[in-house]
Structures are given as C-alpha cells and as structure tokens.
Amino acid sequence: MVLRYRVSLPGIKGFARIYEVKANMSLYFFHKQMRADMDFPQDQMVLFKGLDEAGNVVARYGIFDLGAGTIDSVTVEQTLKAGIVSFIYFYDTTNVKSVTVTCEGEAEPRKDVVYPLLVESKGPNPVEFENGYVAYEDLPDDKKNSLSAGKSADDGDFDLDDDANSDEDDDFDAEADDDEDGKEIFDENED
C-alpha cells in the first residue's frame, strides 16, 4: 500500500509538498527524504508529533524512544493504526521549526520508482519563508489588487528584447568613441 502525504506550513498557502510513501516504510526514511528535498539542517534532532483527527497528540517519535517508539522502528502504517492522521514534523527542534505532514489517503503504486517519492511541489523551501518570502496567494487582498493594477512586462513598459535595446547601446558607444577621438582629455602643456 502507498499513502499520500501533504507537507504544509501553517497559515501559508504558497508552500506545499506532496509525497507518496510505502506504508511499510519507517518514519526515518520519510524524514531523510524530506530533509534532502527541503534543505533541512542535517545536524538537528528531529521529532514527529502524531496528531489524531481532533488534533490531540497521540504519540511522539524521535531518534530516541519517547514512549511510542523510534523513527527508525515505527512504520507509517503503524502510525495510521494508532489513529494518527497528521504530524507536526520538527526538522529543527533547537529553534522549534516545523512543518505539518497530513495523510491524504491511498495512492496508486507506481512502477520503477523509489519511495518515498516527491510528486508535487509548490513554492520555495520553508527557509525562504523564514527569511521573509511571501507568496502572492498569501498577500492581503489590498496588496494583491495594487500589484495587479500596476504595470507589468506584458503591458509594454518593459522591453526585454535585446534587439530592441541594441540601438540605444550603439548610440551610447558611438558617443563614447566621439569623446575619445574628437576631444583632448588633458592638455600635456598644463602645469
């Protein structure tokens, strides 16, 4: 069985990652794939905090056994059987940085692929949002309206065609040549 998981950032519409994971795969392999795909720090302790449908914490899975097992001994299927429908995955426990990982149900198995598999990606990695990146869909409506009312390259105000700008560049170079050829830059006889 293959399961589909959505990785999201709370309150941010401009970020998502969709993974397909084999049910018999450990949380550790899922963690390794997310860390590689989203450039999470490799020197941090990680934690999967398992939540049920009501949002209550059911279990915590880490590198060390926190009572429910370790991430290398617990499979995705076991977490589903325990009633876990989503995780808060802390990829940097020191700085309390996390993403939400939600099960969306079963997926059709694919041939000749290695699981876990990233099947959809939206927006930059979470670190970009920490650095102030704001996706268009996350902007307030008044900001969206002002951006859509503004000029764009398609309005013709910005000419990105190199050939169209080549005449201007040639004129500038010709003026520079005239200055050098037609004028004396310094007078050798000056004291």
C-alpha positions in Angstrom: 0.0 0.0 0.0 1.2 3.5 -0.9 0.0 6.6 1.1 -0.1 10.2 0.1 1.1 12.9 2.5 0.9 16.7 2.1 3.6 18.8 3.8 2.4 22.3 4.5 3.3 25.4 6.6 0.5 26.6 8.9 -1.2 29.7 7.5 0.9 29.8 4.3 -0.9 28.9 1.0 2.3 29.4 -1.1 4.0 26.3 0.1 3.2 22.6 -0.3 5.0 19.3 -1.0 3.1 16.1 -1.8 4.8 12.7 -1.1 3.9 9.2 -1.8 5.2 6.8 0.9 5.0 3.0 1.1 3.0 2.0 4.2 5.7 -0.4 5.4 8.4 2.4 5.3 9.8 3.8 8.6 9.4 7.4 9.6 13.2 7.6 9.4 13.2 7.1 5.6 10.4 9.6 5.2 12.4 12.1 7.4 15.5 11.6 5.3 13.7 12.3 2.0 12.0 15.4 3.4 15.3 16.7 4.8 17.0 16.2 1.4 14.2 17.7 -0.7 13.6 20.8 1.5 17.2 21.5 2.6 16.5 21.0 6.3 19.6 21.1 8.5 21.3 17.8 8.9 22.8 18.5 12.4 19.4 18.7 14.2 17.4 16.3 16.3 14.0 15.7 14.7 10.6 14.8 16.1 7.3 13.6 14.6 4.5 14.7 16.9 1.5 12.5 15.9 -2.0 14.0 16.0 -5.4 12.3 15.8 -8.4 13.7 13.9 -9.3 16.0 16.8 -5.8 17.5 16.8 -4.8 15.7 20.1 -1.3 14.5 20.5 -1.3 10.7 20.3 2.4 9.9 20.1 5.9 11.4 19.8 8.5 9.7 17.6 12.1 10.7 17.8 15.6 9.4 17.4 15.3 8.3 21.0 12.3 6.4 22.2 9.9 8.9 23.8 7.4 6.2 24.7 5.9 5.3 21.3 9.0 4.0 19.5 11.8 5.5 17.5 11.6 6.9 14.0 13.6 4.0 12.6 11.4 1.3 14.2 7.9 2.8 13.5 6.3 2.5 10.1 3.9 4.8 8.5 1.2 2.1 8.6 1.7 1.6 12.4 1.1 5.3 12.9 -2.2 5.1 10.9 -3.3 2.1 13.0 -2.6 4.2 16.1 -5.1 6.8 14.8 -2.6 9.4 13.7 -3.8 11.4 10.7 -1.2 14.1 10.7 2.2 15.0 12.2 3.9 18.2 13.3 7.4 17.4 12.0 10.0 19.3 13.8 13.0 19.5 11.5 14.9 21.8 13.8 13.9 21.1 17.4 16.5 23.6 18.8 14.8 26.5 17.0 11.3 25.0 17.1 10.9 24.9 13.3 8.3 22.6 11.9 6.0 21.7 9.0 2.7 19.9 9.1 2.5 16.5 7.4 -1.0 15.3 6.7 -2.2 11.9 5.3 -4.5 12.4 2.3 -5.2 8.7 1.8 -4.0 6.0 -0.5 -2.3 6.5 -3.8 -1.8 4.2 -6.8 1.5 2.4 -6.7 3.9 3.4 -9.4 6.3 1.1 -11.2 10.0 1.6 -11.2 10.2 4.4 -8.6 11.9 4.7 -5.3 9.8 5.6 -2.3 9.3 8.0 -0.6 8.6 10.0 -3.8 8.0 13.7 -4.1 5.2 14.0 -6.6 4.2 17.7 -6.3 6.0 20.8 -5.2 4.7 24.4 -4.7 6.8 27.4 -3.6 10.3 27.6 -2.3 11.7 25.7 0.7 10.5 26.6 4.2 13.7 28.5 5.0 12.7 31.1 2.3 9.5 31.9 4.2 11.6 32.3 7.4 13.7 34.8 5.6 10.7 36.9 4.7 9.5 35.4 1.4 5.7 36.0 0.8 3.9 34.1 -1.9 1.3 36.0 -4.0 -1.6 34.0 -2.6 -0.5 34.8 0.9 -0.6 38.6 0.3 -3.5 40.6 1.8 -6.2 41.4 -0.8 -5.3 45.1 -0.9 -1.7 44.2 -1.8 -2.9 41.8 -4.5 -5.1 44.5 -6.0 -2.3 47.1 -6.1 0.1 44.6 -7.7 -2.5 43.5 -10.3 -3.3 47.2 -11.1 0.4 48.0 -11.5 2.4 47.8 -14.8 4.0 44.5 -15.9 6.3 43.4 -18.6 3.3 42.4 -20.7 2.0 46.0 -20.7 4.8 47.0 -23.0 6.5 49.3 -20.5 9.4 47.0 -20.1 11.2 45.9 -23.3 13.1 42.7 -22.6 14.0 42.2 -26.2 17.8 42.5 -26.6 17.5 43.5 -30.3 15.2 46.5 -29.4 17.7 47.8 -27.0 20.7 47.4 -29.3 20.3 50.8 -31.0 20.4 52.6 -27.7 23.5 50.7 -26.7 25.1 51.5 -30.1 24.3 55.2 -29.7 25.9 55.2 -26.2 29.1 53.5 -27.6 29.3 55.9 -30.5 29.1 58.9 -28.2 31.9 57.5 -26.1 34.0 56.9 -29.2 33.4 60.6 -30.3 34.6 61.8 -27.0 37.8 59.9 -27.2 38.5 60.7 -30.8 37.3 64.2 -31.0 38.4 65.8 -27.7 41.6 66.1 -25.9 41.2 64.6 -22.5 44.1 66.5 -20.9 46.5 69.2 -22.1 50.0 68.0 -21.9 51.3 71.6 -21.7 49.3 72.4 -18.5 51.4 72.8 -15.3 
